[in-house]
Amino acid sequence: MFWRVCTLHLSCLLTITMCLSNSAAGVWHDVGRRGFSVVWNMPTSRCEHRYGVLLPLQKYGIIYNVQQRFLGENISLFYERRLGLYPYVKHQDLINGGIPQGGSLEGHLALAENQLRVRLRKNFKGLAVLDWEAWQPLWRQNYGRRKVYKKLSKQFVRERFPEMSEEDVTSLAKLEFEQEARAFMEETLQLGVHVCPRGLWGFYGFPGCYNYHGAKHSGYTGQCKPSTEMMNDRLAFLWQHSTALYPSVYVSRRLAGHPNTRLMMRHRILEALRVAFQHATRSHPIPVLPYARVAFIHTLQFLNQTDLEHTLGEAAALGAAGVVLWGELRFAKSKEQCALLRDYISSVLGVYVEALNRGTVRCSERVCHGNGRCARRNPHSGHMIPMLQNETEPAQDLRSQFRCMCYEGWRGAQCENTTKRV
């Protein structure tokens, strides 16, 4: 991790007590930009404040907000209700117009700007995640419970053009929906970057991979759905305005300990890395920080070390900038549940994260002069970041297995050359 050194800043020298206090809360971490950041995005503050159960996040190098809030100095997560006037349907009620075409983009952006200026400092440089899951920006991806957005979009056309043929209604509905969905997402990203230009802005769950079907079958490869690259390339407007990518790598309980979990995670992360490199508008690709869970989907059953290797370990080996650990309020629903979470951090999660952080730092130092992160040369080789402290381990062995992804300001096969003028 990159640490801002107090001796280089007069303000820190004058306020050394404040600097040390902030360091304890994790705000000195250059989150997502250097090293491998493991970021806590769980509303668990009540564990300490209501039940007196302290979660040892700092001890193991897990980055978190003060009081472990969703909106804070290291990470801020914005659900649809928390930012602007996002249009969506809830229990058959049309919220803020229901569909993008029925919403007020101008009103949304005005309210969102006021909210961002109140909730985030201008110098905010943490992760800024927009969690909009009601609809997808591409028409074809609105299936299942999202079909209502197609239905309402067609209705929106028919009300204005009652004589139009069904084929033309569908065609115009698709065009209008995708145009307005793009506008809401694209301009919200632009607004976020404008208000807090140092934040890492992106949408949760993007890019998608759609590789969850048949994951327990023996012939499962983990490859993304065949049309994935084409669909994600159509979302170039998102990647060009995002400053980070946050794909989902949640695991269902039926895949507990299953080797195919690693294949599923690998291809989700590889697709995000492909998007980051292919659509980069800067000298360096934007960082990828997958969203993971400490427990299986819809359960409170924690991941064991094997499951952590399949998710966090795989992400680190592929060159991701880190992971975000998400969980709902029920992880802090009682003193007993908080105690279970504390014990899990102390005995499994924290121990693994601490070892993984040491391993990524050591690999960076030996392979990339400390100026980049390690990534598998062959993404399908299965090589993992060594986590055991073995000072006699030849650096050449690591170099044969891992290449470098240089941090901003560095270049070269081993990130040995600076791009900054001396």
JOKA-V484546 format. One line per field, one symbol per residue. ss: DSSP state (@ for helix, = for strand, . for the rest). A space follows every 10 residues. Layout:
ss=???
This chain:
ss=..=..@@@.@ @@@@.@@@@@ @@@@@...=. ......==== ==..@@@@@. .......@@@ ..=..@@@.. =...=====. .......=== ..===....@ @@..@@@@@@ @@@@@@@@@. ......==== =.......@@ @..@@@@@@@ @@@@@@@@.. .....@@@@@ @@@@@@@@@@ @@@@@@@@@@ @@@@@....= ====...... .......... .......@@@ @@@@.@@@@@ @..===.=.. ..@@@....@ @@@@@@@@@@ @@@@@@@@.. ......==== ===.=..... .=..@@@@@@ @@@@@@@@.. .======.@@ @@..@@@@@@ @@@@@@@@@@ @@@@@@@@@@ @@@@@@@@.. .=====.... .......... ....@@@@@@ @=====...= =.....==.. ..
